Amino acid sequence: VALEIGTSKVIALVGEVRQDGNVMITGIGESSSSGIRKGSIVHVENAEMCVRSALELAEDTGKVTIRQVHLAVSGGHIQSVVNRGTIPLIESGGEVTQDDVEQVMEVARAINLPPDRDILHAVCQQFRIDDHHPVVRPEGMEGSKLSLDMLIIHALRNQIRNTVKVVSNLMIDVVDVAFSGLCSSLAVLTAEQKKSGVIVIDLGAGTTDYCVYSGNVMSG
């Protein structure tokens, strides 16, 4: 179940994964929003009533009982920054291994953010060996150091917690929290569009989100 608490409406979608890996929507619930302004909770009780209404409709149309949701969030407090992580290639004799890739991902993800912010997503952009041209799969290549540029999408912790609290107060577990702009791009873009370059703009009633792709790399 996917849930988005927007400025003008709350939408809940029930989906089933088919054998081909695609998701088939089997239920939908929609309610007008109250207590939400520009993607942020401003009145918990009003927001709870709207979320409850959307979830109940999704349960009726999907003929399911909802106990968990994946929550999509938006708002001006969500920001992104590119962080580069670098490790030496000594222990492996200069050849990049899978362990090296996992290690450089951990280093690139370990960014120092202000104490009031949490990471929502860490998206790999480009690997580099010895600071040369970008490579897609560095395993098996040789060099003295391996670098990775990682796009870190982060948000204000309390803003996210307040949104999660609205759902949790209804005895619904939030399995994961995702940036709605990223969700939109994953839903609508083709591989060719990501390769040639594209921007996805999600126009909402109170917030506008966007994601930029170029050369199969999400850059913002």
N, C-alpha and C positions, 0 to 999 in steps of 0.2 A: 504494500500500500504506500503510495506517495502522497504527501500532504504539503500544500503550499498555503501559507497564511499571508495573503496579499492585502494591499491597502483598500481595494474596492470589493474583493471577494476572496473566499476561502474555497479551495478545490481539493478534493480527495479522489484519487484514482486507485482502483483495484486492478491488478494485472496478474496474469498467469503466464509462466514461461512455457513455451511450446517446445516440442522436440527439436525443431530447427534452431532453437536458441533465441528466437524472437519473443517479444512480450505481447500478449493479446489482452487488451483492456476489456474487463468483464463487468466493471462497476464504476460509477461516477457519482460524486456528490458535490453540490455547489451551494454556497450560502453567501449572502451579502455580508461584508465585513463591518465590524464595529469594534472600537477599542484598538485599532491599528492605524498608525500614521507613518507614512513613508517607510513601510516595512518593519516598523518597530512597535512593540506593545506599549500602549499608553493607558489601557484599562483592562486588567486581567480578566475580570468577571465577564465583561462584554465579549472579549475575544474568545473566552471559553465557550460561551453559548453559540457563537458562530462556528467554531470548530466542531462542537458536538453535533450541530445540525448537519454540517457537511459530511461528517463521518457516518451519521445515522442513515443519510440518503445513500451513501456509498455501500453501506451494509445491505440496505434493502435491494438496490439494483444489482449488486454483486452476489447476493445471497450468501454472505459470509459474516463471521463475527470478527471484528477488527480488534486485535490486541497489540499490534506493533505497527509503526509507520517509519518511513524514510522521510525526513523533513527537509524541504527546500527553503532556503532563506535568501533574502536580498537586503539591500539598503546601502546608504552612502558610507557606512562604517566598514564595509567590506573592501579591502584593498589588496594589492598584489605587489610583490617585489621579486627581482631575480637575484638568487644567491648562488655563488660559485663555490663548489667544494673541490679540493685537490688533494690527492694522495700520491706518495712516491711508489714507484714500481721496482722495488728492490728485492723483497722476499721471493717474488715469483720469477726472478731472473729477467725482468724487463718485459715479460709477456703478460698481457692482460688476461686475468682469469675471471670466472663468475664471482668469486669471493671479492676480487678487486672492485667489480662493478657494484656489488652490494655495499661494500665499505664506502665508496665514494658517494653513493646515494645517501647513506647515513650522515656523512659529513656535510653534504649540500643541504640536507634537511635540517641540520642543527643550526638554525639561525637565531640570533639574539633579537627577540621582539620586545616591545614594552610589556611590562608585567600585566597590563590589562587586556592583552590580545592573545588569541589562540589561533593555531593553524587549522584551516579548514581542508586545504588540499596542498599537496606537494607534487607538482607536475614536472616530470623530466623534460628538458628541452634538448640540449645538445651535449654530446661527449666530445672531448678534445684530448689528443695525445700530444704532449710537449707543446701545448698552446698553438698547434697548427689548425688546419681546416677541420670543421666539424665532421664527426663520424656517427653513423647510426648504431652499429654494433661493434664495440671496441674489442670484444673477446677475441683472443688469438693474435692481436696486433702487438707490436713491440714499441717500447719507449721508456722514458725515465720517469714520467709522471702522467697521471690520468686526472682529467678535470671534468666536471659536470656542471652545467648551468641548470638550475632548478627554479621553476616559477612557484613561489610561495603565495598562496591566497590565504589571507588572515582576516580576522574579524574581532570586534570588541566582545570580550568574554561575557560581560553581563547582558549585552543585547541578545546574544545567543541563548544564554541561560533563561532569560525571561520568556523567550519564545518557546523553548523546550518545556518550561514550567507550565505554560498554558496547556500543553498536550498532556504532560504527566499528571496534572490535576484531574484529568478525566480517566485516570487509571489506564492510560495507553503508554506503552514503552516507545521511546524514540531510539530506533536501532542505529541511525546515522544521521548526520547533518551535512547537507551539500549546498554549494552555491548555485542558486537557480540559473544564473547566467551560463555556467558551465554545463548544467543539465540541458539547457536549451540547445547549446551548440552540439552536444553529443547526440541529441535527438534528431536534429534537422540537417546536419552537414554530411556531405559525402566525402570519401577519401580524396577525390579529385579536387574538390573545393578547398580542402585543407592544404593540399599540395600547391595549388596555384595562388592561394591567398584570398582570404575572405574575412569579413567582420560580421558578427551576428549581434544585432541590437534587439534587446527585449524591452519593449516599451510598456511600462506598467502605469497604473493610476497615480502612484506616488513615487516610484523609483524607476530608473532606467539602467539596465545592466548591459554590458557588452563583452564579447570575447573576440580576440583577433588571432587568426592562424596564418602562417606563411611557411612554405616548405615543410608541411606536416608538423610544424612546431607551434604550440600555443604560446603566444608572446605577450598576452595581456588580457 
